[in-house]
Amino acid sequence: MKVYINFIDTLNTSLRYIVSTLFIIMVSLVFLQVLTRFVVNYPISWTEEISRYLMIYIIFLGSALLVRKRAHIAVDFLLEIVKSKAKSILDMIVLIVSIIFFAILLVFGTQLTFIVIGQTTPNLQFSMAWAYAAVPIGGLLMFLNALAVLFEKILNKGNEKEEQLT
């Protein structure tokens, strides 16, 4: 399990660079669009389309990073009012439900990607499957990161028991 966790952390380091690069490209394209639209008065239509698809990828890839850090927005009202043992159980239930959701997102996102493979984007005329592929890719990465969190919880639970015995 530790090997898997280290692999996911290495993957996430690469993923951070990818997300950062996509964000820089998206900001540059939006800046170019604003510049050409309002200064030159001749807008470049493809920049808006690519920026939209880059934003989709940034969201799904960034969500995978947030799953690993447990940084998603959550309603933690129940976690604050229950006792520590129940809190651990409730946290594990939420994590397992999340893993199931990410698996569903992966399966149905893949199906949807294959359904739209024949459709093309309005300006650039490339397959919409490239845009929709962000869903299963993000679902897979979120699933893998949630598994890493689950494995880490299991490993830490064993460490907590050892610490309590000493």
Residue pairs with C-beta under 8 A, 6 or more apart in sequence:
1 151
1 154
1 155
2 155
4 147
4 148
4 151
5 148
5 151
5 152
5 155
8 68
8 144
8 145
8 147
8 148
9 68
9 148
11 141
11 144
12 64
12 65
12 68
12 145
15 61
15 64
15 65
15 141
16 65
18 61
19 58
19 61
19 62
19 65
22 54
22 57
22 58
22 61
23 54
23 58
25 54
26 51
26 54
26 55
26 58
29 47
29 50
29 51
29 54
30 47
30 51
32 44
32 47
33 43
33 44
33 47
33 48
33 51
36 42
36 43
36 44
36 47
37 43
45 123
46 123
46 124
49 121
49 122
49 123
49 124
50 124
53 121
53 130
53 131
53 134
56 131
56 134
57 134
57 137
57 138
59 134
59 138
60 134
60 135
60 137
60 138
60 139
60 141
60 142
61 134
61 137
61 138
61 141
63 72
63 138
63 142
64 138
64 141
64 142
64 144
64 145
65 145
66 72
67 98
67 102
67 142
67 145
67 146
67 149
68 145
68 148
68 149
70 149
74 94
78 90
79 87
79 90
79 91
82 90
88 157
91 153
92 150
92 153
95 146
95 149
95 150
95 153
96 150
98 146
99 143
99 146
99 147
99 150
102 139
102 140
102 142
102 143
102 146
103 139
103 143
105 135
105 136
105 138
105 139
105 142
105 143
106 136
106 139
106 140
106 143
109 132
109 135
109 136
109 138
109 139
110 136
112 132
112 135
113 129
113 132
113 133
113 135
113 136
114 129
116 127
116 128
116 129
116 132
117 127
117 128
117 129
118 127
119 127
119 128
119 129
120 126
120 127
120 128
121 127
121 128
121 131
